[in-house]
Amino acid sequence: MKQFIAEFQLPYTVGESDNAEARRFMGFPEMQMAYVPWLVIIDRNGQIRHQFTGTDRHVFSDDTGLQEKHLRGYVGPLLAEKAGAPKAAGKAAPPLKRAPVKK
């Protein structure tokens, strides 16, 4: 993974995990087919706002222009949102909250 990130100079955070942990995070039952790659878009407040798997062709399109158009459509509105109130010093961040997943 480190080599891939370095080679493509990814400007965003990339996480990796074992299959069971990743499935729990994404909310996928063990028996559900979930094709890689997986993409999770998390807002400024730590809520999962969108998630996609390799079968979501509008996001993982071979047409990079179309792919960019769709991703900008998901990320742009989130960037325009204001972050919630600042967290008090010394308090742990709350766990990630799931918002309804939009496709």
Backbone as a printed PyTorch tensor [residue, N CA C, xyz], in Angstrom:
tensor([[[  0.8270,  -1.1810,   0.0000],
         [  0.0000,   0.0000,   0.0000],
         [  0.8800,   1.2560,   0.0000]],

        [[  1.9480,   1.2600,   0.8050],
         [  2.8170,   2.4370,   0.8880],
         [  3.4050,   2.7810,  -0.4770]],

        [[  3.8030,   1.7490,  -1.2260],
         [  4.3790,   1.9850,  -2.5470],
         [  3.3450,   2.5940,  -3.4940]],

        [[  2.1140,   2.1010,  -3.4600],
         [  1.0370,   2.6250,  -4.2930],
         [  0.7880,   4.0990,  -3.9790]],

        [[  0.6950,   4.4250,  -2.6840],
         [  0.4480,   5.8020,  -2.2690],
         [  1.5750,   6.7100,  -2.7340]],

        [[  2.8070,   6.2590,  -2.5750],
         [  3.9570,   7.0610,  -2.9950],
         [  4.0030,   7.2260,  -4.5100]],

        [[  3.7570,   6.1450,  -5.2240],
         [  3.8270,   6.1900,  -6.6890],
         [  2.7930,   7.1370,  -7.2820]],

        [[  1.5790,   7.1090,  -6.7550],
         [  0.5080,   7.9280,  -7.3060],
         [  0.3200,   9.2540,  -6.5640]],

        [[  1.1500,   9.5030,  -5.5530],
         [  1.1550,  10.7570,  -4.8020],
         [ -0.2690,  11.1570,  -4.4000]],

        [[ -0.9500,  10.2520,  -3.7180],
         [ -2.3390,  10.4850,  -3.3330],
         [ -2.4260,  11.6380,  -2.3380]],

        [[ -3.2960,  12.6080,  -2.6100],
         [ -3.4090,  13.7840,  -1.7380],
         [ -4.4480,  13.6170,  -0.6310]],

        [[ -4.8220,  12.3960,  -0.3260],
         [ -5.8310,  12.1480,   0.6920],
         [ -5.4210,  10.9520,   1.5340]],

        [[ -6.0730,  10.7950,   2.6610],
         [ -5.7470,   9.7250,   3.5910],
         [ -6.2370,   8.3860,   3.0550]],

        [[ -5.3960,   7.3850,   3.1450],
         [ -5.7380,   6.0270,   2.7240],
         [ -5.5860,   5.1250,   3.9410]],

        [[ -6.5870,   4.3180,   4.1850],
         [ -6.5160,   3.3890,   5.3070],
         [ -6.5230,   1.9660,   4.8090]],

        [[ -6.0080,   1.1000,   5.6300],
         [ -6.0920,  -0.3150,   5.2940],
         [ -6.3840,  -1.0810,   6.5710]],

        [[ -7.0320,  -2.2140,   6.3960],
         [ -7.4540,  -3.0040,   7.5370],
         [ -7.6700,  -4.4280,   7.0650]],

        [[ -7.8080,  -5.3390,   8.0360],
         [ -8.1300,  -6.7030,   7.6260],
         [ -9.5980,  -6.7500,   7.1930]],

        [[ -9.9800,  -7.8040,   6.5090],
         [-11.3030,  -7.9110,   5.9130],
         [-12.4250,  -7.7790,   6.9360]],

        [[-12.3390,  -8.4780,   8.0610],
         [-13.4160,  -8.4520,   9.0540],
         [-13.6090,  -7.0500,   9.6320]],

        [[-12.5140,  -6.3910,   9.9690],
         [-12.6020,  -5.0450,  10.5370],
         [-13.1570,  -4.0610,   9.5130]],

        [[-12.7010,  -4.1640,   8.2700],
         [-13.1820,  -3.2710,   7.2160],
         [-14.6750,  -3.4840,   6.9620]],

        [[-15.1220,  -4.7290,   6.9670],
         [-16.5410,  -5.0300,   6.7650],
         [-17.3940,  -4.4390,   7.8910]],

        [[-16.9260,  -4.5230,   9.1200],
         [-17.6620,  -3.9330,  10.2450],
         [-17.7720,  -2.4200,  10.0630]],

        [[-16.6670,  -1.7840,   9.6970],
         [-16.6460,  -0.3370,   9.4930],
         [-17.6310,   0.0720,   8.3990]],

        [[-17.6470,  -0.6760,   7.3090],
         [-18.5050,  -0.3500,   6.1730],
         [-19.9430,  -0.8400,   6.3580]],

        [[-20.1730,  -1.6860,   7.3560],
         [-21.5110,  -2.1940,   7.5940],
         [-21.9160,  -3.3110,   6.6570]],

        [[-20.9380,  -4.0560,   6.1380],
         [-21.2190,  -5.1650,   5.2260],
         [-21.2890,  -6.4730,   5.9960]],

        [[-22.3870,  -7.2280,   5.8580],
         [-22.4290,  -8.5620,   6.4610],
         [-21.3430,  -9.4470,   5.8460]],

        [[-20.8800, -10.4230,   6.6160],
         [-19.8120, -11.3150,   6.1380],
         [-20.1410, -11.9930,   4.8200]],

        [[-21.4020, -12.3520,   4.6200],
         [-21.7800, -13.1080,   3.4310],
         [-22.0630, -12.2280,   2.2140]],

        [[-22.1120, -10.9110,   2.3960],
         [-22.3730, -10.0070,   1.2740],
         [-21.1090,  -9.8310,   0.4460]],

        [[-21.2500,  -9.9410,  -0.8580],
         [-20.1150,  -9.6870,  -1.7490],
         [-19.8310,  -8.1800,  -1.7090]],

        [[-18.5970,  -7.8200,  -1.5130],
         [-18.1970,  -6.4180,  -1.4820],
         [-16.8910,  -6.3130,  -2.2600]],

        [[-16.9970,  -5.8190,  -3.4740],
         [-15.8420,  -5.7730,  -4.3570],
         [-14.9740,  -4.5620,  -4.0830]],

        [[-13.6720,  -4.7640,  -4.1450],
         [-12.7180,  -3.6750,  -3.9490],
         [-12.5460,  -2.9260,  -5.2590]],

        [[-12.1380,  -1.6870,  -5.2060],
         [-11.7770,  -0.9270,  -4.0110],
         [-13.0190,  -0.4440,  -3.2680]],

        [[-12.8050,  -0.0210,  -2.0410],
         [-13.8570,   0.5910,  -1.2340],
         [-13.4620,   2.0470,  -1.0220]],

        [[-14.4320,   2.9190,  -1.1020],
         [-14.1900,   4.3420,  -0.8980],
         [-15.1920,   4.8530,   0.1270]],

        [[-14.6970,   5.5450,   1.1450],
         [-15.5430,   6.1410,   2.1670],
         [-15.2500,   7.6330,   2.1750]],

        [[-16.2970,   8.4310,   2.1070],
         [-16.1430,   9.8870,   2.1880],
         [-16.7030,  10.3160,   3.5310]],

        [[-15.8340,  10.9010,   4.3490],
         [-16.1710,  11.2930,   5.7200],
         [-16.1710,  12.8170,   5.7920]],

        [[-17.2070,  13.3770,   6.4040],
         [-17.2980,  14.8360,   6.4820],
         [-16.4130,  15.4060,   7.5870]],

        [[-16.4120,  16.7060,   7.6990],
         [-15.5600,  17.4010,   8.6760],
         [-15.8820,  17.0250,  10.1180]],

        [[-17.0980,  16.5390,  10.3440],
         [-17.5140,  16.1710,  11.6970],
         [-17.3170,  14.6920,  11.9810]],

        [[-16.6760,  13.9760,  11.0550],
         [-16.3820,  12.5680,  11.2730],
         [-17.5090,  11.6230,  10.9150]],

        [[-18.5400,  12.1040,  10.2250],
         [-19.6330,  11.2320,   9.8200],
         [-19.3670,  10.6640,   8.4300]],

        [[-19.6580,   9.3810,   8.2910],
         [-19.5800,   8.7760,   6.9580],
         [-20.7640,   9.3020,   6.1670]],

        [[-20.4830,   9.9700,   5.0680],
         [-21.5550,  10.5490,   4.2670],
         [-21.8250,   9.7560,   2.9970]],

        [[-20.7860,   9.1160,   2.4750],
         [-20.9430,   8.3110,   1.2670],
         [-19.9740,   7.1390,   1.3630]],

        [[-20.3820,   6.0090,   0.8190],
         [-19.4510,   4.8880,   0.7180],
         [-19.7820,   4.1170,  -0.5510]],

        [[-18.7210,   3.5950,  -1.1620],
         [-18.8530,   2.9260,  -2.4530],
         [-17.9580,   1.7000,  -2.4870]],

        [[-18.3480,   0.7380,  -3.3050],
         [-17.4990,  -0.4240,  -3.5530],
         [-17.1720,  -0.4760,  -5.0390]],

        [[-16.3290,  -1.4090,  -5.4100],
         [-15.8860,  -1.5400,  -6.7920],
         [-16.9970,  -1.7250,  -7.8100]],

        [[-18.1760,  -2.1180,  -7.3790],
         [-19.2810,  -2.2880,  -8.3270],
         [-20.0060,  -0.9810,  -8.6120]],

        [[-19.6720,   0.0830,  -7.9000],
         [-20.2900,   1.3820,  -8.1540],
         [-19.5740,   2.0450,  -9.3290]],

        [[-20.0080,   1.6850, -10.5300],
         [-19.3020,   2.0790, -11.7450],
         [-19.2910,   3.5890, -11.9760]],

        [[-20.2640,   4.3050, -11.4440],
         [-20.2590,   5.7530, -11.6400],
         [-19.1110,   6.4100, -10.8710]],

        [[-18.6260,   5.7570,  -9.8260],
         [-17.5060,   6.2880,  -9.0470],
         [-16.1970,   5.6930,  -9.5330]],

        [[-16.1810,   4.4020,  -9.7890],
         [-14.9630,   3.7270, -10.2290],
         [-15.0240,   3.4750, -11.7300]],

        [[-15.2360,   4.5280, -12.4750],
         [-15.3570,   4.4500, -13.9280],
         [-13.9790,   4.4290, -14.5800]],

        [[-13.8890,   3.7760, -15.7280],
         [-12.6450,   3.8190, -16.5020],
         [-12.4860,   5.1800, -17.1750]],

        [[-13.5680,   5.9190, -17.2820],
         [-13.5460,   7.2710, -17.8370],
         [-13.2000,   8.2260, -16.6970]],

        [[-11.9600,   8.6800, -16.6460],
         [-11.5180,   9.4940, -15.5100],
         [-12.2670,  10.8210, -15.4160]],

        [[-12.6910,  11.3730, -16.5420],
         [-13.4620,  12.6130, -16.5080],
         [-14.8080,  12.4030, -15.8310]],

        [[-15.4610,  11.2970, -16.1600],
         [-16.7450,  10.9570, -15.5500],
         [-16.5610,  10.6490, -14.0700]],

        [[-15.4930,   9.9310, -13.7540],
         [-15.1910,   9.6010, -12.3630],
         [-14.9930,  10.8800, -11.5470]],

        [[-14.2120,  11.8010, -12.0860],
         [-13.9610,  13.0560, -11.3800],
         [-15.2550,  13.8450, -11.1990]],

        [[-16.0910,  13.8880, -12.2300],
         [-17.3620,  14.6120, -12.1550],
         [-18.2190,  14.0740, -11.0070]],

        [[-18.3350,  12.7570, -10.9210],
         [-19.1510,  12.1620,  -9.8710],
         [-18.5510,  12.4000,  -8.4850]],

        [[-17.2530,  12.2070,  -8.3490],
         [-16.6250,  12.4190,  -7.0360],
         [-16.7480,  13.8650,  -6.5830]],

        [[-16.5720,  14.7990,  -7.5060],
         [-16.7390,  16.2180,  -7.1560],
         [-18.1780,  16.5010,  -6.7170]],

        [[-19.1240,  15.7780,  -7.3280],
         [-20.5190,  15.9360,  -6.9420],
         [-20.7940,  15.4890,  -5.5130]],

        [[-20.0330,  14.5250,  -5.0310],
         [-20.1740,  14.0630,  -3.6490],
         [-19.3550,  14.9070,  -2.6750]],

        [[-18.1380,  15.2530,  -3.0470],
         [-17.2220,  15.9420,  -2.1400],
         [-17.4760,  17.4490,  -2.0810]],

        [[-17.8190,  18.0520,  -3.2200],
         [-18.0120,  19.5020,  -3.2790],
         [-18.9680,  20.0390,  -2.2230]],

        [[-20.1720,  19.4810,  -2.1270],
         [-21.1020,  19.9860,  -1.1050],
         [-20.5730,  19.8110,   0.3210]],

        [[-19.8100,  18.7690,   0.5640],
         [-19.2520,  18.5660,   1.9090],
         [-18.1990,  19.6130,   2.2230]],

        [[-17.4120,  19.9800,   1.2250],
         [-16.4040,  21.0110,   1.4490],
         [-17.0390,  22.3660,   1.7340]],

        [[-18.2420,  22.5780,   1.2040],
         [-18.9350,  23.8420,   1.4170],
         [-19.5840,  23.9200,   2.8000]],

        [[-19.7710,  22.7820,   3.4510],
         [-20.3770,  22.7700,   4.7870],
         [-19.3840,  23.2770,   5.8250]],

        [[-19.9090,  23.8810,   6.8620],
         [-19.0600,  24.3270,   7.9680],
         [-18.9030,  23.1780,   8.9470]],

        [[-17.7530,  23.1150,   9.5580],
         [-17.5150,  22.0910,  10.5860],
         [-18.3300,  22.4350,  11.8170]],

        [[-18.5990,  21.4030,  12.6190],
         [-19.3350,  21.6100,  13.8670],
         [-18.5050,  22.4090,  14.8470]],

        [[-19.0490,  22.6320,  16.0030],
         [-18.3510,  23.3940,  17.0380],
         [-17.0410,  22.7210,  17.4010]],

        [[-16.0120,  23.4970,  17.6910],
         [-14.7200,  22.8930,  18.0620],
         [-14.8620,  22.0310,  19.3130]],

        [[-14.1040,  20.9740,  19.3590],
         [-14.1280,  20.0630,  20.5060],
         [-13.3440,  20.6960,  21.6560]],

        [[-13.8170,  20.4780,  22.8620],
         [-13.1140,  20.9920,  24.0460],
         [-11.7790,  20.2870,  24.1920]],

        [[-10.7770,  21.0210,  24.6120],
         [ -9.4420,  20.4380,  24.7860],
         [ -9.4890,  19.3220,  25.8190]],

        [[ -8.7500,  18.2720,  25.5510],
         [ -8.6360,  17.1700,  26.4820],
         [ -9.7220,  16.1060,  26.3510]],

        [[-10.7560,  16.3640,  25.5780],
         [-11.8170,  15.3730,  25.3970],
         [-11.5130,  14.5210,  24.1770]],

        [[-11.7950,  13.2420,  24.2960],
         [-11.5960,  12.3430,  23.1620],
         [-12.6570,  12.6160,  22.1100]],

        [[-12.2810,  12.4510,  20.8610],
         [-13.2370,  12.6130,  19.7640],
         [-14.2760,  11.5020,  19.8420]],

        [[-15.5410,  11.8110,  19.5270],
         [-16.5630,  10.7700,  19.5590],
         [-16.3260,   9.7780,  18.4220]],

        [[-16.8810,   8.5750,  18.5390],
         [-16.7300,   7.6170,  17.4480],
         [-17.4170,   8.1170,  16.1950]],

        [[-17.0090,   7.5950,  15.0510],
         [-17.6350,   7.9860,  13.7990],
         [-19.1170,   7.6720,  13.8490]],

        [[-19.9240,   8.5870,  13.3490],
         [-21.3620,   8.3830,  13.2680],
         [-21.7150,   8.1640,  11.8190]],

        [[-22.6460,   7.3080,  11.5730],
         [-23.0620,   7.0410,  10.2050],
         [-24.2700,   7.8900,   9.8420]],

        [[-24.1380,   8.6420,   8.7670],
         [-25.2730,   9.3380,   8.1800],
         [-25.8640,   8.3820,   7.1470]],

        [[-27.0730,   8.6190,   6.6870],
         [-27.6150,   7.7470,   5.6350],
         [-26.6750,   7.7290,   4.4390]],

        [[-26.4410,   6.5650,   3.9080],
         [-25.5410,   6.3990,   2.7770],
         [-26.2980,   6.7430,   1.5070]],

        [[-25.7530,   7.6600,   0.7230],
         [-26.3690,   8.0670,  -0.5470],
         [-25.5620,   7.5230,  -1.6910]],

        [[-26.2220,   7.0100,  -2.6760],
         [-25.5310,   6.5130,  -3.8760],
         [-25.9900,   7.2690,  -5.0830]]])
